[in-house]
Amino acid sequence: MPRKQNKFANRSQVNGISVAVPLVSQQSASQIDKDLDRLTEGRDGIVWELDNWPKSVQAVARAKGIPLA
C-alpha cells in the first residue's frame, strides 16, 4: 500500500534547526534564508512583524534568530 505523501516533505536545516516548507511553495528553505538575509542586512535592532507572511517564512526567520513581534 503506498504511503500518503507529506505536504511538508521539503525539509531543510537553518542554523541547525529543521524547517519545513510546503511542497507547493515556489521557494526552498535555503532560498527563503538568503532572501531574509538580504531583507535584514544592516537593520540591526529592528523587531520584524511577519504575522501576515507564510508560516514557512516565519519558521525560517525564527530559526535564523530574527526577532519577531
Backbone hydrogen bonds in HBPLUS format (Angstrom, degrees):
<---DONOR---> <-ACCEPTOR-->    atom                        ^
c    i                          cat <-CA-CA->   ^        H-A-AA   ^      H-
h    n   atom  resd res      DA  || num        DHA   H-A  angle D-A-AA Bond
n    s   type  num  typ     dist DA aas  dist angle  dist       angle   num
A0023-LEU N   A0007-LYS O   2.95 MM  16  5.74 157.6  2.00 156.5 159.1     1
A0011-ARG N   A0009-ALA O   3.06 MM   2  5.77 118.4  2.45 110.4  93.9     2
A0021-VAL N   A0010-ASN O   2.91 MM  11  5.36 163.3  1.94 152.5 158.1     3
A0012-SER N   A0019-VAL O   2.91 MM   7  5.33 155.3  1.97 150.9 159.2     4
A0019-VAL N   A0012-SER O   2.75 MM   7  5.33 165.3  1.77 156.7 160.6     5
A0014-VAL N   A0017-ILE O   2.88 MM   3  5.22 165.2  1.91 144.9 147.7     6
A0017-ILE N   A0014-VAL O   2.98 MM   3  5.22 163.7  2.00 113.2 118.2     7
A0025-SER N   A0022-PRO O   3.07 MM   3  5.38 161.4  2.11 110.0 115.7     8
A0032-ILE N   A0028-SER O   3.04 MM   4  6.35 158.1  2.09 151.7 157.7     9
A0033-ASP N   A0029-ALA O   2.89 MM   4  6.05 151.8  1.97 143.1 151.4    10
A0034-LYS N   A0030-SER O   3.04 MM   4  6.28 157.2  2.09 143.2 147.8    11
A0035-ASP N   A0031-GLN O   2.99 MM   4  6.22 159.1  2.03 147.8 153.7    12
A0036-LEU N   A0032-ILE O   2.90 MM   4  6.10 156.7  1.95 150.8 156.9    13
A0037-ASP N   A0033-ASP O   3.01 MM   4  6.26 146.9  2.12 143.2 152.6    14
A0038-ARG N   A0034-LYS O   3.08 MM   4  6.43 156.2  2.14 148.0 153.2    15
A0039-LEU N   A0035-ASP O   2.97 MM   4  6.21 152.2  2.05 145.1 153.4    16
A0040-THR N   A0036-LEU O   2.95 MM   4  6.03 156.7  2.00 149.5 154.1    17
A0041-GLU N   A0037-ASP O   3.02 MM   4  5.78 120.6  2.38 141.0 153.0    18
A0043-ARG N   A0040-THR O   3.08 MM   3  5.37 158.8  2.12 136.2 132.9    19
A0048-TRP N   A0067-PRO O   2.90 MM  19  6.17 153.7  1.97 165.3 156.7    20
A0069-ALA N   A0048-TRP O   2.73 MM  21  5.80 148.2  1.83 144.9 147.7    21
A0053-TRP N   A0050-LEU O   3.08 MM   3  5.24 163.0  2.11 111.1 115.8    22
A0057-VAL N   A0054-PRO O   3.04 MM   3  5.45 125.4  2.35 107.3 120.3    23
A0058-GLN N   A0054-PRO O   3.13 MM   4  6.52 157.8  2.18 151.9 158.6    24
A0059-ALA N   A0055-LYS O   2.88 MM   4  6.10 154.3  1.94 149.1 155.9    25
A0060-VAL N   A0056-SER O   3.07 MM   4  6.27 157.4  2.12 143.5 148.8    26
A0061-ALA N   A0057-VAL O   2.95 MM   4  6.13 158.6  2.00 147.6 153.8    27
A0062-ARG N   A0058-GLN O   2.96 MM   4  6.21 156.7  2.01 148.3 154.1    28
A0063-ALA N   A0059-ALA O   3.00 MM   4  6.20 158.1  2.05 145.3 151.5    29
A0064-LYS N   A0060-VAL O   2.93 MM   4  6.15 143.3  2.07 146.1 156.0    30
A0066-ILE N   A0061-ALA O   3.00 MM   5  5.34 159.8  2.04 161.3 156.4    31
A0065-GLY N   A0062-ARG O   3.03 MM   3  5.07 144.4  2.16  98.3 109.3    32
